[in-house]
Amino acid sequence: MDELKRTPLHDLHVELGAKMVPFAGYEMPVQYKLGVLKEHLHTREKAGLFDVSHMGQVILPGESVESIALALESLVPVNIAGLAENRQRYGFFTNEAGGIEDDLMIANRGDHLFVVVNAACKTQDMALMRAGLEPKGVTPRLLGDRALLALQGPAAEDVLATLNPAVREMRFMDVATVDLVGADCWISRSGYTGEDGFEISVPENKAVELARALLAHEDVEPIGLGARDSLRLEAGLCLYGHDIDSTTTPVEAALTWAIQKVRRSGGAREGGFPGAEKILAEFDGGARRARVGLRPEGRAPMREGVEIFAQEEGGAPIGRVTSGGFGPTTGAPIAMGYVDIDHAAQGTQLFGEVRGKRLAVEVAEMPFVTQTYKR
């Protein structure tokens, strides 16, 4: 087995009493002394600090942002050429079958694009980008000297503003370079919890100093992977490798909002990305299955892998849970998964088989909590 990597904040995690676990090739904190439930609720009520340094930070340089954007559009079905300077957009790499190879965040930083990809996909993403972009004059560069922190929650703005008040001027999906603890930090007003907040790329030699400065605020607690997962589930956000993968299309995954009109049929830059024929056909004719929210009745959670049936007895499975658990904010079990399109309407009663017994579950609207982004 390969040796687990460590982020620049590893020793701080241990000092703070974190329980460390293997995750995506890294040794990462799953929870701290508060425990998953209280860490989750603290983030919803005040501010949580996450170490997401395991994720890949990639620079895409080139002759001009326009040329880089058009090159990247050959790999993603997203309007990158229309992304304004100092703005960020969600996207995903697709394959020839229309499946999602990884999801990512893309920022226009004026003279280059800055991309953040999932930790487990870094190697394949870099190979994909090199193969697709280098012939077009764009040489991707994976950064190895920066950490990535996420500060999430309703108090995040007030906390970060104590280090630099300029962050108050940012709105959802803005990006900026801001001085924090004497370092140039690349900040986006975004995150993956459904809460207002920021993701902060910081030089690794200043990461611990920045983390300590944020944790010194009475409203901030360190938060581990456990609460990060329950927060994003309540927010209805996909986890790559679970809710989306190379076999799920953006239409099946209910991510059509991330494919702007300019890239769809009839748009000025229609298609031109891997799997376009299938994905655009699903836009017009629909997909055979859909990602839906699920609210189990009772208190028993339905976790990943639970099969979904249309009837309480008999019949073949019509779907499967891809993420599930107890929602600390909702106070009840919640889940998301894929079901045949004929059973995907909100309010449809289905049944999940848990330990050999079929329990009632209702197709529900997502997100399960109200998003609080500062738009």
C-alpha positions as CSV (number, residue, x, y, z in Angstrom):
1,M,0.0,0.0,0.0
2,D,1.3,3.5,-0.9
3,E,2.3,5.6,2.1
4,L,-0.4,8.2,3.0
5,K,0.4,11.8,2.2
6,R,0.0,14.5,4.8
7,T,-1.2,18.1,4.3
8,P,0.7,21.1,5.7
9,L,-1.8,21.2,8.6
10,H,-1.2,17.5,9.7
11,D,0.6,18.4,13.0
12,L,-2.0,21.0,13.9
13,H,-4.8,18.4,13.4
14,V,-3.1,16.0,15.8
15,E,-2.5,18.9,18.3
16,L,-6.2,19.7,18.2
17,G,-7.1,16.1,19.0
18,A,-8.3,15.0,15.6
19,K,-9.0,11.4,14.8
20,M,-7.0,10.8,11.6
21,V,-8.1,8.4,8.9
22,P,-7.0,7.5,5.3
23,F,-8.9,9.4,2.7
24,A,-8.1,9.8,-1.0
25,G,-4.5,8.9,-0.4
26,Y,-4.1,11.3,2.5
27,E,-4.2,11.1,6.3
28,M,-7.1,13.4,7.1
29,P,-9.1,14.4,10.2
30,V,-12.5,12.8,10.3
31,Q,-13.5,14.5,13.5
32,Y,-12.2,16.5,16.4
33,K,-13.1,16.6,20.1
34,L,-16.6,18.1,19.5
35,G,-17.6,15.0,17.5
36,V,-19.4,14.9,14.1
37,L,-22.8,16.0,15.3
38,K,-21.7,19.1,17.2
39,E,-19.2,20.0,14.4
40,H,-22.0,19.9,11.9
41,L,-24.4,22.0,14.0
42,H,-21.6,24.5,14.9
43,T,-20.9,25.1,11.2
44,R,-24.6,25.8,10.5
45,E,-24.8,28.2,13.5
46,K,-21.3,29.9,13.5
47,A,-18.2,29.0,11.4
48,G,-16.3,25.8,10.7
49,L,-12.7,25.5,9.5
50,F,-11.9,22.6,7.1
51,D,-8.6,21.5,5.7
52,V,-9.2,20.6,2.0
53,S,-5.5,20.8,1.1
54,H,-5.7,17.3,-0.3
55,M,-7.6,18.6,-3.3
56,G,-5.7,19.4,-6.5
57,Q,-5.0,23.1,-7.3
58,V,-4.1,23.6,-11.0
59,I,-3.0,26.6,-13.0
60,L,-3.9,26.8,-16.6
61,P,-1.7,29.4,-18.3
62,G,-1.7,30.4,-22.0
63,E,-1.6,33.1,-24.5
64,S,-4.8,34.7,-23.3
65,V,-7.7,33.8,-21.0
66,E,-10.0,33.5,-24.0
67,S,-7.8,31.0,-25.7
68,I,-7.4,29.0,-22.5
69,A,-11.1,29.1,-21.9
70,L,-11.9,27.9,-25.4
71,A,-9.4,25.1,-25.0
72,L,-10.9,24.0,-21.7
73,E,-14.4,24.0,-23.3
74,S,-13.2,21.0,-25.4
75,L,-13.1,19.0,-22.1
76,V,-16.1,20.4,-20.2
77,P,-19.7,21.2,-21.2
78,V,-19.5,24.6,-19.4
79,N,-19.4,28.2,-20.6
80,I,-15.9,29.0,-19.7
81,A,-15.3,31.7,-22.4
82,G,-18.2,33.6,-20.8
83,L,-16.8,33.4,-17.3
84,A,-15.9,37.0,-16.3
85,E,-12.7,37.9,-14.6
86,N,-12.6,37.3,-10.9
87,R,-15.6,34.9,-11.2
88,Q,-15.8,31.1,-10.6
89,R,-18.0,28.4,-12.0
90,Y,-18.8,24.8,-11.2
91,G,-18.1,22.2,-14.0
92,F,-17.2,18.6,-14.8
93,F,-15.1,16.6,-17.1
94,T,-17.1,14.2,-19.3
95,N,-16.2,11.1,-21.2
96,E,-17.3,9.9,-24.6
97,A,-20.2,7.9,-23.1
98,G,-21.5,11.1,-21.5
99,G,-20.4,10.1,-18.0
100,I,-18.7,12.4,-15.5
101,E,-15.0,11.8,-15.0
102,D,-14.7,14.4,-12.2
103,D,-16.3,17.6,-11.0
104,L,-14.3,20.8,-10.5
105,M,-14.3,24.5,-9.8
106,I,-13.0,26.9,-12.5
107,A,-11.9,30.5,-11.8
108,N,-10.9,33.3,-14.2
109,R,-8.0,35.0,-12.5
110,G,-7.4,37.6,-15.2
111,D,-4.4,36.1,-17.0
112,H,-5.0,32.4,-16.4
113,L,-7.6,29.9,-15.2
114,F,-7.4,28.3,-11.7
115,V,-8.9,24.9,-11.3
116,V,-9.6,22.9,-8.2
117,V,-10.2,19.1,-8.7
118,N,-11.0,16.2,-6.4
119,A,-8.0,14.6,-4.5
120,A,-8.7,11.1,-5.8
121,C,-8.9,12.3,-9.4
122,K,-5.8,14.5,-9.5
123,T,-3.6,12.1,-11.5
124,Q,-6.3,11.2,-14.1
125,D,-7.4,14.9,-14.4
126,M,-3.8,16.1,-15.0
127,A,-3.4,13.4,-17.7
128,L,-6.7,14.3,-19.3
129,M,-5.9,18.1,-19.3
130,R,-2.4,17.5,-20.6
131,A,-3.7,15.4,-23.5
132,G,-6.5,17.8,-24.3
133,L,-4.9,21.2,-23.7
134,E,-1.2,21.0,-24.5
135,P,-1.8,20.7,-28.2
136,K,-3.8,23.9,-27.9
137,G,-0.9,25.8,-26.2
138,V,-2.1,25.3,-22.6
139,T,0.3,23.5,-20.2
140,P,-1.5,22.6,-16.9
141,R,0.6,23.0,-13.8
142,L,-0.4,21.1,-10.6
143,L,0.6,23.3,-7.6
144,G,2.5,21.6,-4.8
145,D,3.3,24.5,-2.6
146,R,-0.2,25.8,-1.5
147,A,-2.7,24.6,1.1
148,L,-6.4,25.0,0.8
149,L,-8.7,25.9,3.7
150,A,-12.5,26.3,3.8
151,L,-14.2,28.6,6.3
152,Q,-18.0,27.9,6.2
153,G,-21.0,29.2,8.1
154,P,-23.0,32.3,8.8
155,A,-20.1,33.9,10.8
156,A,-17.5,33.2,8.2
157,E,-17.6,36.7,6.7
158,D,-17.3,38.4,10.1
159,V,-14.4,36.1,11.1
160,L,-12.4,36.5,7.9
161,A,-13.0,40.2,7.8
162,T,-11.1,40.5,11.1
163,L,-8.0,39.5,9.0
164,N,-8.9,41.6,6.0
165,P,-12.2,43.6,5.6
166,A,-12.0,43.5,1.8
167,V,-13.6,40.1,1.8
168,R,-17.0,41.7,2.8
169,E,-17.2,43.1,-0.8
170,M,-17.1,39.6,-2.3
171,R,-20.4,37.9,-3.4
172,F,-21.1,34.2,-4.1
173,M,-18.6,32.8,-6.6
174,D,-16.4,35.9,-6.7
175,V,-12.6,35.2,-6.5
176,A,-10.0,37.7,-5.3
177,T,-6.4,37.9,-4.2
178,V,-6.3,39.1,-0.6
179,D,-3.6,39.6,2.0
180,L,-4.1,37.4,5.0
181,V,-1.4,37.0,7.7
182,G,1.1,38.6,5.3
183,A,0.5,36.2,2.4
184,D,-1.2,36.5,-0.9
185,C,-4.2,34.3,-0.6
186,W,-6.5,33.3,-3.5
187,I,-10.0,33.4,-2.1
188,S,-13.3,32.3,-3.6
189,R,-16.6,33.0,-1.9
190,S,-17.9,29.4,-2.2
191,G,-17.7,26.1,-0.4
192,Y,-19.5,22.7,-0.3
193,T,-21.8,22.9,2.8
194,G,-24.7,25.0,1.6
195,E,-23.5,27.8,3.9
196,D,-22.0,31.2,3.0
197,G,-18.3,30.9,3.3
198,F,-14.9,31.0,1.6
199,E,-12.2,28.7,0.2
200,I,-8.7,30.0,0.7
201,S,-5.6,28.9,-1.2
202,V,-2.6,29.9,0.9
203,P,1.1,29.3,0.5
204,E,1.9,26.2,2.5
205,N,4.4,27.9,4.7
206,K,1.7,30.3,5.9
207,A,-1.1,27.7,6.2
208,V,-0.7,26.9,9.9
209,E,-0.4,30.6,10.8
210,L,-3.6,31.3,8.9
211,A,-5.4,28.4,10.4
212,R,-4.4,29.4,14.0
213,A,-5.5,33.0,13.3
214,L,-8.9,31.8,12.2
215,L,-9.2,29.3,15.1
216,A,-8.4,32.0,17.6
217,H,-11.8,33.5,16.9
218,E,-14.4,32.4,19.4
219,D,-16.9,31.5,16.6
220,V,-14.6,29.1,14.8
221,E,-14.1,25.3,15.4
222,P,-12.1,22.8,13.4
223,I,-14.3,20.5,11.4
224,G,-13.5,17.0,10.0
225,L,-14.6,14.9,7.1
226,G,-17.5,13.4,8.9
227,A,-19.4,16.7,9.3
228,R,-18.3,17.8,5.9
229,D,-20.1,14.8,4.4
230,S,-23.4,15.4,6.4
231,L,-23.3,19.1,5.6
232,R,-22.9,18.6,1.9
233,L,-25.6,15.9,1.9
234,E,-28.1,18.2,3.6
235,A,-27.2,20.8,0.9
236,G,-28.0,18.3,-1.8
237,L,-24.4,18.4,-3.2
238,C,-22.9,15.5,-5.0
239,L,-19.8,13.6,-3.7
240,Y,-17.7,12.3,-6.6
241,G,-17.3,8.6,-6.7
242,H,-20.6,8.2,-4.9
243,D,-23.4,10.4,-6.3
244,I,-21.7,11.0,-9.6
245,D,-19.0,8.9,-11.5
246,S,-18.0,7.9,-15.0
247,T,-21.3,6.1,-15.5
248,T,-23.6,9.0,-14.6
249,T,-24.5,11.7,-17.1
250,P,-25.1,15.4,-16.0
251,V,-28.7,15.0,-17.0
252,E,-29.2,11.9,-14.9
253,A,-27.4,13.7,-12.0
254,A,-29.7,16.7,-12.2
255,L,-26.7,18.9,-13.0
256,T,-28.2,20.5,-16.1
257,W,-28.0,23.9,-14.5
258,A,-24.2,23.7,-14.8
259,I,-24.5,23.5,-18.7
260,Q,-25.3,26.9,-19.9
261,K,-27.5,27.6,-23.0
262,V,-24.5,28.5,-25.1
263,R,-23.2,24.9,-24.9
264,R,-26.6,23.3,-25.5
265,S,-28.3,22.4,-28.8
266,G,-28.8,25.6,-30.7
267,G,-26.3,27.6,-28.6
268,A,-23.4,29.6,-30.1
269,R,-20.9,27.0,-29.0
270,E,-23.1,23.9,-29.0
271,G,-21.4,20.7,-28.1
272,G,-17.7,20.1,-28.8
273,F,-17.1,18.3,-25.5
274,P,-16.8,14.5,-24.8
275,G,-20.1,12.8,-24.8
276,A,-21.9,15.8,-26.3
277,E,-24.1,13.7,-28.5
278,K,-25.5,11.6,-25.7
279,I,-25.8,14.5,-23.2
280,L,-27.5,16.9,-25.6
281,A,-29.9,14.0,-26.6
282,E,-30.8,13.6,-23.0
283,F,-31.5,17.3,-22.7
284,D,-34.1,16.9,-25.5
285,G,-35.5,13.4,-24.8
286,G,-34.8,12.9,-21.1
287,A,-32.7,10.4,-19.2
288,R,-33.7,6.9,-18.1
289,R,-33.0,7.6,-14.5
290,A,-32.7,10.6,-12.2
291,R,-30.9,11.7,-9.0
292,V,-33.5,12.5,-6.4
293,G,-33.7,13.4,-2.7
294,L,-35.1,10.8,-0.4
295,R,-36.7,11.1,3.0
296,P,-37.0,7.8,4.8
297,E,-40.0,7.5,7.2
298,G,-39.1,6.6,10.8
299,R,-35.6,7.0,12.3
300,A,-33.6,4.4,10.4
301,P,-31.1,5.9,8.0
302,M,-30.8,4.5,4.4
303,R,-27.1,4.5,3.5
304,E,-25.2,4.1,0.3
305,G,-26.0,0.9,-1.5
306,V,-29.6,0.5,-0.1
307,E,-31.7,-0.8,-3.0
308,I,-35.0,1.1,-3.8
309,F,-38.2,-0.7,-4.8
310,A,-41.5,0.6,-6.1
311,Q,-43.5,-1.9,-4.0
312,E,-43.4,-3.0,-0.4
313,E,-43.1,-6.6,-1.6
314,G,-41.8,-8.3,-4.8
315,G,-40.5,-6.7,-7.9
316,A,-37.0,-5.8,-9.1
317,P,-35.1,-2.8,-7.7
318,I,-35.8,0.5,-9.4
319,G,-33.0,2.5,-7.9
320,R,-30.2,2.7,-5.3
321,V,-29.1,5.1,-2.6
322,T,-25.8,6.8,-3.3
323,S,-25.5,8.9,-0.1
324,G,-27.5,8.7,3.1
325,G,-27.4,9.2,6.8
326,F,-28.9,11.2,9.6
327,G,-29.2,15.0,9.0
328,P,-28.3,16.8,12.2
329,T,-30.0,20.0,11.0
330,T,-33.1,18.3,9.6
331,G,-33.3,16.1,12.6
332,A,-34.2,13.1,10.5
333,P,-32.7,10.5,8.1
334,I,-32.0,11.9,4.6
335,A,-30.6,10.4,1.4
336,M,-30.0,10.9,-2.2
337,G,-29.9,8.3,-5.0
338,Y,-30.9,7.3,-8.5
339,V,-34.3,5.9,-9.4
340,D,-36.0,5.1,-12.8
341,I,-37.4,8.2,-14.2
342,D,-41.0,6.9,-13.9
343,H,-40.6,7.0,-10.1
344,A,-38.7,10.2,-9.8
345,A,-41.6,12.7,-9.1
346,Q,-41.5,14.5,-5.8
347,G,-43.9,12.9,-3.3
348,T,-43.6,9.4,-4.8
349,Q,-43.6,6.8,-2.1
350,L,-41.0,4.1,-2.6
351,F,-39.4,1.4,-0.4
352,G,-35.7,1.0,0.7
353,E,-34.6,-2.5,1.7
354,V,-32.6,-2.2,5.0
355,R,-31.4,-5.5,6.5
356,G,-33.9,-7.5,4.6
357,K,-36.9,-5.3,5.5
358,R,-38.5,-2.8,3.1
359,L,-39.1,0.6,4.7
360,A,-41.1,3.5,3.3
361,V,-39.2,6.4,1.8
362,E,-40.5,9.5,-0.1
363,V,-39.0,11.2,-3.1
364,A,-38.2,14.7,-1.7
365,E,-37.0,18.1,-2.9
366,M,-33.4,19.0,-2.5
367,P,-31.6,20.7,-0.8
368,F,-32.8,19.5,2.5
369,V,-31.7,22.8,4.2
370,T,-32.0,26.4,2.9
371,Q,-28.8,27.5,1.2
372,T,-27.4,30.8,2.6
373,Y,-25.1,32.0,-0.2
374,K,-24.5,35.8,-0.3
375,R,-25.6,36.6,-3.8
